[in-house]
Amino acid sequence: MSLVYSPPPQTTLPVVGVDGVAAVHRIYCVGRNYADHAREMGHDPDREPPFFFSKPADAIVVEGGDVPYPPKTSDLHHEIELVVVLGRGGADIPAAQALDHVYGYAVGIDLTRRDIQGEAKKAGRPWDLGKGFDASAPCSAVQPASAIGHPAAGAIWLKVNGETRQSGDLAQQIWNVPETISYLSGFITLKPGDLIFTGTPAGVGAVVAGDQLEGHIDAVGEIAITLV
């Protein structure tokens, strides 16, 4: 049966050291997964299980570069994150087996229209337009786990125009990668190509058109974007 219109192209990410690309299926993001960030957002990190929101696959901006400042906001925020790239899917995955499902890792920036998100929170409405807009998920190339292992500790930071805004360590995650995969797979059958943005350390803040953002995670890589 033929398609009645042409679908958009498949979103993919380059893979370091591999002559091939990683297809992106879905994007899940963990909210408030670093204690200091949870506190700066006015929450107690010891009182809640992980929660998730989504972005569309085509929100990816591959390997950084120019990113358009989005419409309908005057308060765009940066959030640097470790991105988990799944190579195998599954449901009810035990934490002890979760890393077997990981193909690799990348450096991502969760861009957030904080004013729109805040208005939605106050009204008890979904966050979709605050989080899942066009070009809201810049992402670096994927580092295969076969090459770097599974980083559970290491520096994660983001600079804006050369000034450090966010600085933390992967070891500060409230829910680590195996626990996050296991918990999420209890609600949703995960698929190969699913990405999990694993949360951001403290220091999130506003950026404007013209700002240059640089992000880094030890062993995983770097990303650089310019808001245009």
JOSULGI-V860191 format. One record per helix or strand of 2 or more residues. SS is the DSSP state (H for helix, E for strand). FROM is the first residue (numbers start at 0). LEN is the number of residues. If there is no record, write none. Layout:
BEGIN
SS&FROM&LEN / SS&FROM&LEN
END
This chain:
BEGIN
E&11&4 / E&20&3 / E&26&4 / H&34&6 / E&51&4 / H&56&3 / E&59&3 / E&64&3 / E&75&2 / E&79&7 / H&94&7 / E&101&9 / E&111&2 / H&113&10 / H&127&4 / E&136&3 / E&141&3 / H&144&4 / E&154&6 / E&162&7 / H&169&3 / H&176&9 / E&194&3 / E&205&2 / E&211&6 / E&220&7
END
